[in-house]
């Protein structure tokens, strides 16, 4: 044991504790409909990720006091939703973390835009969304919604993760269409490929399909659907031609998302020292949208730790008369159920491109 530590000047001890803090690791940020309830003074403050408690919290009284002092450690704490527990968090890093996005409309089972599509042109958020590299959506989300969002607000996107409800090999009926409540605590995305579910065939992704397909085939079909809908979205976003497009995800010549990597993953959540699957225990009715109930989400920006003098992140009251306008998108019968005639229209439009 370093018995001379207490003899060191306080400034030097603080520097040692600071050096012992861990580096940031990739986390998952949940973009939920509660963000649309009103406008915010600093909307970027809504996009947070929960992090692990620093090891310094468990070493000694001095290290714990250091970790809890924002001015010294830079570690932020906030009250967890619905509890008095204080948990560490940091703000979303768009080029580092994954953004899991739900739909904007919780009252209607018809199609609606993704939350970030509704917020994409808000001052302070547009530039953040342009820097997002990793997007995650549930398997039941319609590909056309995703491609619209890519061309509209996600200019630097590199990966899309399809989030499945479970890695279990049980109860696969309607597996890719099942809705679940997104996590409200620290969570990670774990690869599905090394789980038992990857070796199991699953139900097709269109309503009414009565055949099974391997998860890998499902992902290939998802990529093809992205390309089909991407051609429509690209034409709508860049009506004057591909010369306006300067990003890397879409190849205007091949008319494909050659710059996107696709992954199949599941949520795991941290509780009592273990990472476990919980979304399978929070399945929603078939006619429910993929998102937590709006009343379950706190509608306040995360508070700052005492001593935080960063003016940008002060808690300020938003103007109640200034609401975020949710622009409705095109409607479909359900997330994966659209008429064969509509599919024919898309196929014909592809032939014309």
DRENDREN-660264 format. One line per 4 residues: their letters; for each residue x, y, z of C-alpha. Coordinates in nm, 3 decimals. Layout:
REM DRENDREN-660264
a) X Y Z  ...
//
This chain:
REM DRENDREN-660264
xxxx) 0.000 0.000 0.000  0.119 0.349 -0.082  0.138 0.476 0.276  0.273 0.818 0.178
xxxx) -0.033 0.909 -0.029  -0.192 1.109 0.251  0.124 1.314 0.286  0.098 1.441 -0.072
xxxx) -0.051 1.785 -0.134  -0.425 1.781 -0.200  -0.372 1.913 -0.553  -0.143 1.622 -0.637
xxxx) -0.382 1.367 -0.484  -0.666 1.512 -0.692  -0.450 1.482 -1.004  -0.389 1.114 -0.923
xxxx) -0.760 1.050 -0.874  -0.831 1.231 -1.200  -0.583 1.008 -1.382  -0.759 0.701 -1.237
xxxx) -1.092 0.788 -1.401  -1.180 0.552 -1.690  -1.197 0.654 -2.054  -1.539 0.694 -2.210
xxxx) -1.678 0.379 -2.367  -1.948 0.353 -2.635  -2.297 0.371 -2.488  -2.655 0.377 -2.621
xxxx) -2.867 0.692 -2.621  -3.246 0.649 -2.637  -3.433 0.908 -2.846  -3.788 0.890 -2.710
xxxx) -4.117 1.074 -2.785  -4.104 1.267 -2.458  -3.844 1.488 -2.624  -4.118 1.628 -2.847
xxxx) -4.347 1.753 -2.570  -4.208 2.105 -2.576  -3.912 2.306 -2.692  -3.602 2.322 -2.474
xxxx) -3.353 2.596 -2.405  -3.066 2.358 -2.476  -3.213 2.058 -2.663  -2.881 1.876 -2.690
xxxx) -2.899 1.835 -2.314  -3.181 1.582 -2.360  -2.951 1.338 -2.535  -2.767 1.162 -2.256
xxxx) -2.623 0.818 -2.188  -2.600 0.652 -1.849  -2.250 0.535 -1.763  -2.084 0.302 -1.516
xxxx) -2.008 0.421 -1.166  -1.639 0.517 -1.155  -1.423 0.275 -0.958  -1.324 0.574 -0.747
xxxx) -1.669 0.555 -0.589  -1.564 0.232 -0.415  -1.204 0.293 -0.308  -1.220 0.525 -0.010
xxxx) -1.405 0.825 0.125  -1.166 1.072 -0.038  -1.188 0.914 -0.383  -1.566 0.897 -0.358
xxxx) -1.588 1.264 -0.264  -1.360 1.346 -0.557  -1.574 1.150 -0.804  -1.891 1.321 -0.683
xxxx) -1.741 1.668 -0.721  -1.814 1.772 -1.080  -1.567 2.060 -1.074  -1.284 1.821 -0.987
xxxx) -1.376 1.499 -1.166  -1.597 1.615 -1.452  -1.838 1.329 -1.371  -2.204 1.430 -1.388
xxxx) -2.477 1.271 -1.178  -2.852 1.295 -1.218  -3.155 1.159 -1.037  -3.273 0.844 -1.210
xxxx) -3.622 0.850 -1.355  -3.886 0.802 -1.089  -3.637 0.743 -0.806  -3.408 0.933 -0.573
xxxx) -3.104 0.733 -0.683  -2.827 0.939 -0.838  -2.657 0.778 -1.134  -2.363 0.894 -1.347
xxxx) -2.423 1.011 -1.700  -2.260 1.204 -1.979  -2.388 1.376 -2.287  -2.434 1.186 -2.611
xxxx) -2.130 1.181 -2.840  -2.271 1.144 -3.193  -1.952 1.016 -3.352  -1.894 0.761 -3.075
xxxx) -2.221 0.637 -2.923  -2.519 0.459 -3.079  -2.852 0.641 -3.111  -3.155 0.415 -3.066
xxxx) -3.456 0.591 -3.211  -3.826 0.523 -3.158  -4.123 0.660 -3.346  -4.267 1.000 -3.267
xxxx) -4.637 0.915 -3.239  -4.745 0.693 -2.951  -5.120 0.729 -3.003  -5.144 0.590 -3.356
xxxx) -5.032 0.256 -3.493  -4.999 0.403 -3.840  -4.661 0.514 -3.959  -4.503 0.823 -3.810
xxxx) -4.162 0.977 -3.842  -3.877 0.880 -3.617  -3.821 1.113 -3.323  -3.494 1.246 -3.461
xxxx) -3.662 1.324 -3.794  -3.904 1.551 -3.608  -3.618 1.716 -3.419  -3.367 1.719 -3.703
xxxx) -3.404 2.085 -3.791  -3.420 2.222 -3.437  -3.140 2.474 -3.367  -2.859 2.298 -3.187
xxxx) -2.968 1.951 -3.294  -2.926 1.959 -3.671  -2.547 1.971 -3.651  -2.544 1.696 -3.386
xxxx) -2.753 1.461 -3.600  -2.528 1.523 -3.899  -2.244 1.374 -3.694  -2.429 1.057 -3.586
xxxx) -2.239 0.749 -3.703  -2.443 0.466 -3.552  -2.822 0.429 -3.561  -3.027 0.151 -3.398
xxxx) -3.395 0.079 -3.468  -3.629 -0.205 -3.381  -3.696 -0.480 -3.633  -4.056 -0.373 -3.676
xxxx) -3.973 -0.025 -3.804  -4.063 0.039 -4.167  -3.757 0.076 -4.397  -3.906 0.382 -4.568
xxxx) -3.907 0.572 -4.237  -3.541 0.489 -4.187  -3.429 0.595 -4.535  -3.619 0.924 -4.509
xxxx) -3.435 0.997 -4.184  -3.096 0.904 -4.330  -3.118 1.149 -4.618  -3.288 1.419 -4.414
xxxx) -3.080 1.439 -4.096  -2.820 1.159 -4.068  -2.560 1.279 -4.314  -2.260 1.085 -4.176
xxxx) -2.428 0.754 -4.088  -2.206 0.445 -4.104  -2.402 0.163 -3.937  -2.763 0.057 -3.882
xxxx) -2.844 -0.195 -3.610  -3.164 -0.397 -3.619  -3.262 -0.454 -3.256  -3.445 -0.781 -3.191
xxxx) -3.667 -0.830 -2.890  -3.483 -1.138 -2.761  -3.207 -1.388 -2.828  -3.423 -1.672 -2.701
xxxx) -3.525 -1.959 -2.927  -3.869 -1.969 -2.764  -4.183 -1.792 -2.881  -4.070 -1.694 -3.228
xxxx) -4.422 -1.632 -3.356  -4.419 -1.278 -3.492  -4.069 -1.231 -3.356  -3.955 -0.953 -3.586
xxxx) -4.281 -0.761 -3.546  -4.303 -0.760 -3.167  -4.298 -0.424 -2.993  -4.122 -0.365 -2.663
xxxx) -4.047 -0.081 -2.427  -3.702 0.061 -2.477  -3.462 0.060 -2.178  -3.471 0.347 -1.932
xxxx) -3.142 0.268 -1.758  -2.788 0.188 -1.869  -2.794 -0.052 -2.160  -2.575 -0.202 -2.429
xxxx) -2.631 -0.363 -2.767  -2.503 -0.721 -2.787  -2.449 -0.911 -3.110  -2.721 -1.161 -3.194
xxxx) -2.494 -1.367 -3.417  -2.337 -1.562 -3.128  -2.667 -1.644 -2.954  -2.895 -1.948 -3.001
xxxx) -3.141 -1.731 -3.191  -2.894 -1.685 -3.476  -2.916 -2.057 -3.553  -3.294 -2.057 -3.551
xxxx) -3.529 -1.967 -3.834  -3.772 -1.684 -3.765  -4.104 -1.572 -3.902  -4.097 -1.353 -4.212
xxxx) -4.102 -0.980 -4.166  -4.420 -0.899 -4.358  -4.763 -0.925 -4.201  -4.928 -1.245 -4.316
xxxx) -4.604 -1.427 -4.398  -4.633 -1.791 -4.301  -4.278 -1.900 -4.378  -3.960 -1.909 -4.177
xxxx) -3.625 -1.766 -4.274  -3.279 -1.758 -4.123  -3.183 -1.439 -3.941  -2.902 -1.382 -4.190
xxxx) -3.148 -1.403 -4.480  -3.374 -1.161 -4.296  -3.090 -0.911 -4.271  -3.019 -0.948 -4.642
xxxx) -3.382 -0.879 -4.721  -3.372 -0.579 -4.491  -3.076 -0.440 -4.686  -3.262 -0.486 -5.014
xxxx) -3.566 -0.308 -4.871  -3.346 -0.021 -4.757  -3.209 0.013 -5.110  -3.557 0.008 -5.265
xxxx) -3.694 0.274 -5.032  -3.367 0.461 -5.043  -3.415 0.529 -5.414  -3.745 0.697 -5.342
xxxx) -3.610 0.891 -5.043  -3.303 1.002 -5.237  -3.513 1.127 -5.526  -3.734 1.327 -5.288
xxxx) -3.444 1.477 -5.092  -3.230 1.556 -5.399  -3.475 1.638 -5.679  -3.212 1.825 -5.881
xxxx) -2.984 1.526 -5.917  -2.710 1.330 -5.737  -2.455 1.610 -5.781  -2.599 1.768 -5.463
xxxx) -2.521 1.460 -5.254  -2.182 1.470 -5.081  -2.210 1.195 -4.818  -2.082 0.836 -4.825
xxxx) -2.372 0.613 -4.716  -2.552 0.610 -5.053  -2.400 0.533 -5.393  -2.597 0.739 -5.650
xxxx) -2.453 0.535 -5.938  -2.543 0.193 -5.799  -2.849 0.331 -5.615  -2.758 0.132 -5.305
xxxx) -2.644 0.196 -4.948  -2.294 0.069 -5.013  -2.153 0.281 -4.730  -2.373 0.132 -4.456
xxxx) -2.295 -0.172 -4.244  -2.589 -0.364 -4.096  -2.593 -0.548 -3.764  -2.840 -0.766 -3.575
xxxx) -2.831 -0.708 -3.199  -3.032 -0.724 -2.878  -3.054 -0.496 -2.577  -2.892 -0.598 -2.250
xxxx) -2.940 -0.388 -1.937  -2.719 -0.353 -1.631  -2.865 -0.452 -1.295  -2.704 -0.581 -0.978
xxxx) -2.368 -0.638 -1.144  -2.500 -0.834 -1.442  -2.602 -0.765 -1.801  -2.938 -0.927 -1.875
xxxx) -3.205 -0.920 -2.144  -3.515 -0.738 -2.021  -3.694 -0.618 -2.336  -3.852 -0.963 -2.377
xxxx) -4.024 -0.899 -2.042  -4.161 -0.565 -2.162  -4.341 -0.669 -2.478  -4.624 -0.444 -2.587
xxxx) -4.954 -0.543 -2.753  -4.939 -0.602 -3.126  -5.107 -0.269 -3.196  -4.868 -0.070 -2.978
xxxx) -4.579 0.133 -3.108  -4.219 0.065 -3.025  -4.149 0.316 -2.750  -4.182 0.351 -2.376
xxxx) -4.510 0.494 -2.257  -4.476 0.869 -2.270  -4.581 0.912 -1.911  -4.293 0.687 -1.804
xxxx) -4.034 0.931 -1.932  -3.939 1.227 -1.719  -3.991 1.547 -1.913  -3.710 1.742 -1.751
xxxx) -3.363 1.792 -1.878  -3.106 1.607 -1.662  -2.994 1.815 -1.369  -2.638 1.925 -1.317
xxxx) -2.417 1.831 -1.032  -2.366 2.103 -0.774  -2.086 2.330 -0.879  -2.140 2.293 -1.254
xxxx) -2.082 2.644 -1.387  -2.116 2.548 -1.753  -2.371 2.807 -1.860  -2.476 2.605 -2.163
xxxx) -2.618 2.331 -1.944  -2.796 2.533 -1.679  -3.148 2.417 -1.604  -3.375 2.676 -1.758
xxxx) -3.749 2.673 -1.803  -3.861 2.636 -2.162  -4.123 2.862 -2.313  -4.449 2.665 -2.275
xxxx) -4.591 2.833 -2.584  -4.304 2.718 -2.801  -4.368 2.359 -2.898  -4.186 2.129 -3.134
xxxx) -4.399 2.073 -3.438  -4.435 1.705 -3.526  -4.473 1.684 -3.900  -4.675 1.376 -4.000
xxxx) -4.521 1.148 -4.256  -4.687 0.921 -4.509  -4.920 0.658 -4.363  -4.912 0.282 -4.401
xxxx) -5.143 0.015 -4.267  -4.879 -0.097 -4.018  -4.506 -0.109 -3.978  -4.460 -0.416 -4.198
xxxx) -4.797 -0.451 -4.364  -4.838 -0.256 -4.685  -5.045 -0.350 -4.986  -4.896 -0.555 -5.269
xxxx) -5.003 -0.282 -5.508  -4.780 -0.038 -5.319  -4.490 -0.281 -5.349  -4.554 -0.299 -5.724
xxxx) -4.538 0.080 -5.741  -4.199 0.076 -5.571  -4.074 -0.197 -5.802  -4.187 0.003 -6.104
xxxx) -4.022 0.318 -5.971  -3.698 0.124 -5.925  -3.712 0.017 -6.289  -3.747 0.380 -6.394
x) -3.447 0.500 -6.195
//
